[in-house]
């Protein structure tokens, strides 16, 4: 998701002055060190060289404050002067003015498009039926100050088998999918999902059906569900798309359905395909690769579900100390989970 990454980085830099302050601090201390080195080369003892450098430079905080004031003081007149000059040039050159206005309009349009993606991927809340019962489930390693660790496949399998608090538990993981189309490979944002993923979301298909338990009856079926956006952009909204083949990573996948336009989970997903946790991966407790969601039973709460899974984690820690010792579980409502939009 390159656009998402750029947008998130842009917002972080826009609303935080920490980086500027860190650069300023580094700059002042670097200058101080240079003065110390010059004094030492002049024959001063290190301690005296440092003291003399501090006197010459002045207090570090005072210097930093002066730099801040200078930057602000210079910036305001510069903006005013540049603005006046720009207006004079625009009045003198009507043709150039038209081009400038067009360029500005295109720039505003581009920024609007970027913000719309930012809004969709970061700011817009998750929208699912009965969202108050949907939770994110993470492994935790408090000793390492880690509280949002992806789940290991075997641990997820045991949570599913032993917990009593969930109507559904489902797992998803990113899938590097390359769409092979007319000799050109295009990177697609794909996800592999367990059989309970779409039942947990509680959303219907727009066309055909979604991934379900039928796709796991004889191993993992090579089927795929398309997002509404992918269907429109790549297949022109073909109403007869169900049953057709899609070449992904050099393999043919049968299209079984198209998700509704409001299905955007994880954010930016373009297609979903099943993966089978009852294979070799069901014994893997070291590869923490799964993002886990749960839909609580009607009589369960986040607190009771957390206690339920903590008990399971405690048993696993005793059974598999080499991989699970000091590991816990954190349950949090999906709409409160910061990792949902990152």
Buried (B, 14 or more C-beta within 10 A) or exposed (E): BEEBEEBBEBBEEEEEEEEEEEEBEEEBEEBBEEBBEBBBEEEBEEEEBBBBBBEEBEEBEEBBEEEEEEEEEEEEEEEEEEEEEEEEEBEEEEEEBEEBEEEEEEEEEEEEEBBEBBEBBBEEEBEBEEBEBBBBBBBBBEEEEEBBBBBBBBBBBBBBEBBEBBBBBBBBBEBEBBBBEEEEEEEBBBBBBBBBBBBBBBBEBBBBBBBBEEBBEEEBBBBBBBBBBBBBEBBEEBEEBBEEEBEBBEEEBEBBBBBBEEBBBBBBBBBBBBBBBEEEBEEBBEEBBBBBBBBBBEEBBBEBBBEBBBBBBBEBBEEBEEBBEEBBBBBBBBBEBEEBBE
